[in-house]
Amino acid sequence: MRDTELYQQLLGLTAPWTVDRVELCVAGKRVDVWVGHLQRQRFSCPEPGCERQLTVRDHADERSWRHLDSCQFLTYLHARPPRVDCPEHGTRQVRLPWAEPMSRFTTLFERLAVDVLKECDVAGAARLLHLSWDEAWHLMRRAVDRGLAAKPPKVPAHVGVDEKSAGRGQDYITVVSDLDANTVEHITDERRQASLDDYFTGLTPEQREQIQAVAMDMWEPYIRSVRAHLTNPDEKIVFDRYHVMGYLNTAVDTVRKREHRALAGAGNNLLAGSKYLWLYTCDSLPERHTERLAALRAVDLKTGRAWAIKENLRHFWVYKRRGWGEKHWRKWYFWATHSRLKPVIDAAHTLKRHEAGLLSYFAHRITNAGAESLNSRIQAIRVSARGYRNRENFKTAIYFHCGGLQLYPATVSH
């Protein structure tokens, strides 16, 4: 078999496309393939919906595309794309079966790049694919743009809203997720009201009506955004259990620090090194710490009382009916506000101001657990890249790995 016939088959090219010649450079470890087409061939107008068969007007300048390697030799396709003159759309370059418009890579190479980028960080993928760092990011951005363009206009019934650190200090992005599909739906800069407004304003009023519930933390800018864009917002806002318990964990730790200072001043180091013992739940406490926590709880400590109040609130999410949950909440609130522990009292008052969003859990029974799972994956993305100096690259990587997008280009049928 001749080399031109071999590459005709490998590339999956059919008439009118032909492989004109193949050049091998052993010293440069490179294969160059030139593609042409039959004479007097007519091509379809490339505009969607236009099926006019048109004669070739002229050819664009020669271009090259990176293709899959041939036996570890870098392989490049070269062609002068034909152009047609459509009476409706004007002069257009015809569709090429081996590459998407405006790409310098064949679709087969882009599919391989997507697979490699899924398994590696960008720097590792660039090394494996023999690309520059910029070329690897370009391929990832193309895949994300392709996926977002092809994504069906479906609005999730249960939305999760959370912020994620994008850099040092108070540098955040707002991540909107589909709690049912566990995918990222939207990413905007910062964590202001305008950040979440950006998501809602991109939906039609009919689409916003499809949102049944929004799980979030008790961040006022997010609350204002939901109230500004959704009907019956107080019935749809569900404050996430993870963040609610975070307020209580902070209160317990504050009580511990104050009590430890008082005890240490009297020469008693009973609470030394016990910080994380009080932040565990009963179920998640490692067995090696069980005895020490039990010993500390047996002592009449303010920290022990704060911990018991915190753990008691967890039962709120176990109830199946709103009535029983509301009864438990009222008993817990009375206990917390009469505990004589100021950090716990302050946390209880904060939760009381957001009582409607706590009780709405029983109507929707959703949490941000899926969003927290996505947060873990996003953190892994950030760590694998050792941080992102470019925020847009960070957002691209999140969509690529967590967006649930169709990232692959269409390929020709062999």
HELIX and SHEET records of a PDB file:
HELIX    1   1 ASP A    3  LEU A   11  1                                   9    
HELIX    2   2 THR A  107  GLU A  119  1                                  13    
HELIX    3   3 VAL A  122  LEU A  129  1                                   8    
HELIX    4   4 TRP A  133  ALA A  150  1                                  18    
HELIX    5   5 GLN A  193  THR A  201  1                                   9    
HELIX    6   6 PRO A  205  GLU A  209  1                                   5    
HELIX    7   7 GLU A  220  HIS A  229  1                                  10    
HELIX    8   8 PRO A  233  LYS A  236  1                                   4    
HELIX    9   9 ARG A  241  GLY A  265  1                                  25    
HELIX   10  10 LYS A  275  LEU A  277  5                                   3    
HELIX   11  11 GLU A  287  HIS A  289  5                                   3    
HELIX   12  12 THR A  290  ALA A  298  1                                   9    
HELIX   13  13 LYS A  302  LEU A  313  1                                  12    
HELIX   14  14 ARG A  314  VAL A  318  5                                   5    
HELIX   15  15 ARG A  322  THR A  337  1                                  16    
HELIX   16  16 LYS A  342  ARG A  353  1                                  12    
HELIX   17  17 GLU A  355  LEU A  359  1                                   5    
HELIX   18  18 TYR A  361  HIS A  364  1                                   4    
HELIX   19  19 ALA A  369  SER A  384  1                                  16    
HELIX   20  20 ARG A  391  CYS A  402  1                                  12    
SHEET    1   A 4 TRP A  17  CYS A  25  0                                        
SHEET    2   A 4 ARG A  30  HIS A  37 -1                                        
SHEET    3   A 4 PHE A  73  ALA A  79  1                                        
SHEET    4   A 4 ARG A  63  SER A  70 -1                                        
SHEET    1   B 4 ARG A  42  SER A  44  0                                        
SHEET    2   B 4 GLN A  53  HIS A  59 -1                                        
SHEET    3   B 4 PRO A  82  CYS A  86 -1                                        
SHEET    4   B 4 GLY A  90  GLN A  93 -1                                        
SHEET    1   C 5 THR A 183  ASP A 189  0                                        
SHEET    2   C 5 TYR A 172  ASP A 178 -1                                        
SHEET    3   C 5 HIS A 158  SER A 165 -1                                        
SHEET    4   C 5 ALA A 213  MET A 216  1                                        
SHEET    5   C 5 ILE A 237  PHE A 239  1                                        
END                                                                             
